[in-house]
Amino acid sequence: MDIYQEHILDHAKYPRNAGVLERPTHRGKAQNPLCGDEAEIFLDVKNGALADIKYEVQGCILSKAALSIVSEHVKGKKIAAITKLGAGDVFKLLGFTPTPSRTKCALFGFEAVRSLLEKKKVR
């Protein structure tokens, strides 16, 4: 499966939810030392749900697009539902299962968001 599908390229070129929240309830940084991807994630959690998400990301097309796609999916959802998501759910959102060498790029942003929510023990 070609990873450079139209919706992947669209999200990479026009990322959704990119930017900075002025007063996030949660903030964290993530790095993928294997390829150099970096992200800073800003979350606004209210009443057990992810009210807003913003991020700044430097990385490959797939990591940028995947974070954009994931941000659209998790925004507004209950934290408990987000933390139950897994790699298979992300691959469904992307529309393909990446090769082993690209899996980390595809999951980079999602894992950063989930880790931040779990580390902060938000419910």
Sequence and secondary structure as in RCSB ss.txt:
>XXXX:A:sequence
MDIYQEHILDHAKYPRNAGVLERPTHRGKAQNPLCGDEAEIFLDVKNGALADIKYEVQGCILSKAALSIVSEHVK
GKKIAAITKLGAGDVFKLLGFTPTPSRTKCALFGFEAVRSLLEKKKVR
>XXXX:A:secstr
  S  HHHHHHHHS TTBS  SS SEEEEEEETTTTEEEEEEEEEETTEEEEEEEEEES HHHHHHHHHHHHHHT
TSBHHHHHH  HHHHHHHHTS   HHHHHHHHHHHHHHHHHHHHTT  
